[in-house]
């Protein structure tokens, strides 16, 4: 067995005098960088959300909480007179309507609605809107039971929170 004569010297030095010296050959460094990149890539992939998991959270009543424009300007909404109601069927087709909430689970609305179709494309969940006047696309960045975050084609980000109805005990 071959012994390292420097090992005894290091063992006898006080802790503060021991320094760490690494000898890395260029070939080993390249392998280490490749390994690091692979591990980092796997970490990113494993931590990224599956957009299909967002679908179950889209349906329902949503109240806008904040808009962040592409130029960085932020607008907070403390009170909303109108909320959005989104309804999807099993074929990922449905509509979005503007609703005016009343008290005790009542809502007022017109007959107007935007037809929507939801599609998973390039690992993103996209909503395609259609009205008699326009067609556009938005991408869902996040959908949870409590929050919905959407980005439009202008790169403006809309943060919604699940609407909580106003219920009053009138008895």
C-alpha positions as MATLAB code, in Angstrom:
seq = 'XXXXXXXXXXXXXXXXXXXXXXXXXXXXXXXXXXXXXXXXXXXXXXXXXXXXXXXXXXXXXXXXXXXXXXXXXXXXXXXXXXXXXXXXXXXXXXXXXXXXXXXXXXXXXXXXXXXXXXXXXXXXXXXXXXXXXXXXXXXXXXXXXXXXXXXXXXXXXXXXXXXXXXXXXXX';
ca = [
       0.000    0.000    0.000;
       1.360    3.353   -1.023;
       1.213    6.105    1.588;
       1.243    9.811    1.059;
       4.005   11.393    3.102;
       2.123   14.734    3.086;
      -0.857   13.140    4.852;
       1.022   12.995    8.160;
       2.073   16.618    7.821;
      -1.520   17.740    7.170;
      -2.818   15.670   10.087;
      -0.362   17.350   12.457;
      -1.205   20.951   11.406;
      -3.699   23.047   13.365;
      -7.072   23.358   11.573;
      -6.618   27.021   10.593;
      -3.366   26.221    8.759;
      -4.852   23.552    6.507;
      -5.685   24.779    3.038;
      -7.480   22.860    0.308;
      -5.662   22.482   -2.962;
      -7.460   20.908   -5.895;
      -5.577   19.649   -8.897;
      -7.992   19.524  -11.820;
      -6.863   18.421  -15.223;
      -8.634   20.060  -18.208;
     -10.296   16.757  -19.187;
     -11.752   16.282  -15.692;
     -13.039   19.848  -15.635;
     -14.896   19.312  -18.899;
     -16.562   16.180  -17.571;
     -17.488   18.005  -14.373;
     -19.083   20.871  -16.320;
     -21.042   18.436  -18.489;
     -22.219   16.569  -15.414;
     -23.218   19.821  -13.738;
     -25.194   20.926  -16.807;
     -27.020   17.582  -17.000;
     -27.915   17.690  -13.303;
     -29.050   21.318  -13.601;
     -31.157   20.508  -16.679;
     -32.835   17.589  -14.934;
     -33.545   19.776  -11.936;
     -35.249   22.398  -14.093;
     -37.328   19.802  -15.933;
     -38.382   18.045  -12.742;
     -39.390   21.340  -11.095;
     -41.359   22.716  -14.042;
     -45.131   22.471  -13.892;
     -47.109   20.255  -16.208;
     -49.594   22.602  -17.920;
     -52.169   19.796  -18.070;
     -52.438   20.029  -14.263;
     -53.717   23.620  -14.636;
     -56.870   22.599  -16.526;
     -58.807   21.425  -13.465;
     -58.433   24.862  -11.834;
     -59.624   27.094  -14.695;
     -63.402   26.755  -14.253;
     -65.135   29.213  -11.984;
     -65.397   32.826  -10.919;
     -62.215   34.931  -11.024;
     -61.531   38.431   -9.711;
     -58.641   40.419  -11.128;
     -56.097   41.286   -8.449;
     -53.176   42.814  -10.340;
     -51.947   43.588  -13.843;
     -48.270   43.909  -14.680;
     -47.767   45.568  -18.050;
     -44.881   44.618  -20.318;
     -43.156   47.928  -19.448;
     -43.121   46.966  -15.745;
     -45.988   49.225  -14.634;
     -48.194   47.484  -12.047;
     -51.848   48.175  -11.329;
     -53.430   46.702   -8.187;
     -57.185   46.200   -8.002;
     -58.667   46.594   -4.526;
     -62.291   46.339   -5.643;
     -63.851   44.946   -8.813;
     -67.316   45.754  -10.020;
     -67.121   42.890  -12.538;
     -65.607   39.430  -12.375;
     -64.876   36.787  -15.002;
     -66.733   33.496  -15.155;
     -64.943   30.738  -17.078;
     -66.670   27.511  -18.027;
     -65.008   24.582  -19.841;
     -66.354   21.202  -20.875;
     -64.445   17.905  -21.165;
     -63.394   18.817  -24.720;
     -61.683   21.966  -23.358;
     -64.193   24.190  -25.125;
     -66.290   26.758  -23.305;
     -66.793   30.450  -22.676;
     -65.771   33.433  -20.562;
     -68.362   35.969  -19.390;
     -68.203   39.221  -17.477;
     -70.419   39.019  -14.412;
     -71.548   41.611  -11.898;
     -71.828   39.935   -8.504;
     -74.761   40.613   -6.220;
     -75.325   39.316   -2.718;
     -76.018   35.720   -1.659;
     -74.631   34.045   -4.803;
     -76.517   36.162   -7.338;
     -74.914   37.478  -10.524;
     -76.015   39.874  -13.236;
     -74.777   39.542  -16.797;
     -75.623   40.108  -20.434;
     -75.909   37.436  -23.097;
     -72.422   38.322  -24.384;
     -69.712   35.706  -23.971;
     -66.318   35.006  -25.453;
     -65.980   31.504  -26.907;
     -62.793   29.814  -25.686;
     -60.801   26.735  -26.604;
     -57.930   25.534  -24.403;
     -54.963   23.725  -25.964;
     -51.649   22.377  -24.712;
     -48.931   23.470  -27.125;
     -45.144   23.430  -26.652;
     -45.482   22.642  -22.932;
     -47.807   25.648  -22.462;
     -51.524   25.897  -21.802;
     -53.047   28.381  -24.234;
     -56.539   29.875  -24.317;
     -57.883   30.846  -27.730;
     -60.681   33.435  -27.567;
     -63.192   34.189  -30.279;
     -65.922   36.818  -30.587;
     -67.690   38.146  -33.684;
     -65.206   41.041  -33.571;
     -61.812   39.535  -32.735;
     -59.705   36.455  -32.073;
     -56.739   36.326  -29.690;
     -54.604   34.030  -27.582;
     -53.445   34.090  -23.956;
     -51.182   31.665  -22.097;
     -51.830   30.364  -18.601;
     -48.661   30.719  -16.538;
     -50.168   29.294  -13.357;
     -53.513   27.917  -12.229;
     -54.176   26.779   -8.669;
     -57.378   26.498   -6.650;
     -56.856   30.100   -5.475;
     -54.898   31.896   -8.251;
     -54.821   32.208  -12.018;
     -51.963   33.962  -13.807;
     -52.283   34.675  -17.542;
     -50.042   36.449  -20.053;
     -51.420   37.970  -23.244;
     -49.809   38.559  -26.634;
     -48.612   42.025  -25.499;
     -46.717   40.344  -22.603;
     -49.047   41.884  -20.005;
     -49.544   39.544  -17.019;
     -52.920   39.291  -15.301;
     -53.152   37.871  -11.789;
     -56.598   36.691  -10.729;
     -57.780   35.378   -7.398;
     -60.703   33.030   -6.932;
     -63.812   35.134   -6.323;
     -65.432   34.751   -2.918;
     -69.163   35.539   -3.084;
     -70.762   38.087   -0.767;
     -73.148   36.230    1.531;
     -75.250   38.151    4.024;
     -77.426   36.603    6.690;
     -80.672   38.437    6.038;
     -82.788   36.588    8.607;
];
